[in-house]
């Protein structure tokens, strides 16, 4: 489906909605519009970055405001319009925002912006849901497709998305992405010709998912990135504890002009929940094609994987192996987590594969019905073979409110 077809489809769907509404009494359609729900989401965050290099320390105090309206349901039809704004607060803007501000400071990827975050029409039937317009799309654990909600300008997509559930346990999901609205304000958005297929089946012991993510930036060049994978994740309850487990494998083919690369991804996780604690051990590998190309996940919520210090947002050409141990639990009405990562290269001599380690710790809790607060810290220690990496410490303090 090209961009012209995508827009024509949008016009046809909008026309169909208009015609359908015209067939009913005006009061019914008016009630659907006026009987919707307005909502707001506010997040004030201080972020500090200290790196062992020539860059000045970053200090950022930013406020993300999200205001939206969801209409009522009219014969299966509904809509959402949502605006998002990110601003620095009280002049605390000593950070590289990736758009030219304070380039001599460390990066905090929260540029100021005001934009339409979501704007879509949706039809929901007995087994089918269709959504057209700017929207959030997140699959599974967001390892491959996510909203990057950690940043103040989250990622959305201009897309046509279709979901079909012929059985209660089975969901088939397809999305065509016309544009990637990334986290770097509108200047960083990309036209695209992406096809996403995600099929999941609920079993008695977990969820089995098969996927195909066929990505291409629409810039006139040969740049396809095709990923096919299978994932199984679940939880099994015993008398005194629960077992957690994940298994995932994917293959990837990249075509960039005259260069073709093939590489693989796999992950295993085992964990236990008991007496309010969760303990897990995971091993994740983003493979390499002979040290020339690392497995890529450009649509992922990357902050949730491979350490909160965000040192591996782009997979090194030699690939990445991440051995992660984590423990989490509850304390004083909130939740805490402690994690340790050991990083190494996937395709490198044994004497040159030390990519460093990282410690992550966080605590967050809600207050009343609408408010939340959190503190989060990440400390990355560069390895002897981590080219371009330096010791990095990051601290976040967050206050949130939702209505």
Buried (B, 14 or more C-beta within 10 A) or exposed (E): EEBEEBEEBBEEBEEEBEEBBEEEEEEEBEEBBEEBEEBEBBBBBBBBBBBEEEBBEBBBBBBBBBBBBBBBBBBBBBBBBBBBBBBBEEEEBBBBBBBEBBEEBBBBBBBBBBBBBBBBBBBBEEEEBBBBBBBBBBBBBBBBBBBBBBBBBBBBBBBBBBBBBEEEEEBBBBBBBBBBBBBBBEEBBBBBBBBBBBBBBBEEEBBBBBBBBBBBBBEEEEBBBBBBBEBBBBEEEEEEEEBBBBBBBBBBBBBEEEEEBEBBBBBBBBBBBEEEEBBBEBBBBBBBBEBEBBBBBBBBBBBBBBBBBBBBBEBBBBBBBBBBEBBBBEEEEBBBBBBBBBBBBBBBEEEBBBBBBBBBBBBBBBEEEEEBBBBBBBBBBBBEBBEEBBBBBBBBBBBBBBE
